[in-house]
Amino acid sequence: MMQSKTFTVPNIGCDGCVRTIVNELSAQPGVVTVTGDKDTKTITVQWDAPASWETIQAKLVEIEYPPLS
């Protein structure tokens, strides 16, 4: 079952930050789409198994863009 979540990443400061997040999350198995907006510092991710919110959060923390919970 496809899931989707929009969340804030306070560390986003530029288009490069958004690009890094999109590239890193898109490489995760199960992640379908990733979009971001530097002005609102938000990211929207759609995923299916084997991805989960936990694996997505873990990747964001690993690349130093932790989401605001």
BELURPE-V653075 format. One record per residue. N is the residue number from 1. RES is the residue in three letters. SS is DSSP state (2 for helix, 1 for strand, 0 for the rest). Layout:
BEGIN
n:N res:RES ss:SS
n:N res:RES ss:SS
END
This chain:
BEGIN
n:1 res:MET ss:0
n:2 res:MET ss:0
n:3 res:GLN ss:1
n:4 res:SER ss:1
n:5 res:LYS ss:1
n:6 res:THR ss:1
n:7 res:PHE ss:1
n:8 res:THR ss:1
n:9 res:VAL ss:0
n:10 res:PRO ss:0
n:11 res:ASN ss:0
n:12 res:ILE ss:0
n:13 res:GLY ss:0
n:14 res:CYS ss:0
n:15 res:ASP ss:2
n:16 res:GLY ss:2
n:17 res:CYS ss:2
n:18 res:VAL ss:2
n:19 res:ARG ss:2
n:20 res:THR ss:2
n:21 res:ILE ss:2
n:22 res:VAL ss:2
n:23 res:ASN ss:2
n:24 res:GLU ss:2
n:25 res:LEU ss:2
n:26 res:SER ss:2
n:27 res:ALA ss:0
n:28 res:GLN ss:0
n:29 res:PRO ss:0
n:30 res:GLY ss:0
n:31 res:VAL ss:1
n:32 res:VAL ss:1
n:33 res:THR ss:1
n:34 res:VAL ss:1
n:35 res:THR ss:1
n:36 res:GLY ss:1
n:37 res:ASP ss:1
n:38 res:LYS ss:0
n:39 res:ASP ss:0
n:40 res:THR ss:0
n:41 res:LYS ss:0
n:42 res:THR ss:1
n:43 res:ILE ss:1
n:44 res:THR ss:1
n:45 res:VAL ss:1
n:46 res:GLN ss:1
n:47 res:TRP ss:1
n:48 res:ASP ss:0
n:49 res:ALA ss:0
n:50 res:PRO ss:0
n:51 res:ALA ss:0
n:52 res:SER ss:0
n:53 res:TRP ss:2
n:54 res:GLU ss:2
n:55 res:THR ss:2
n:56 res:ILE ss:2
n:57 res:GLN ss:2
n:58 res:ALA ss:2
n:59 res:LYS ss:2
n:60 res:LEU ss:2
n:61 res:VAL ss:2
n:62 res:GLU ss:2
n:63 res:ILE ss:0
n:64 res:GLU ss:0
n:65 res:TYR ss:0
n:66 res:PRO ss:0
n:67 res:PRO ss:0
n:68 res:LEU ss:0
n:69 res:SER ss:0
END
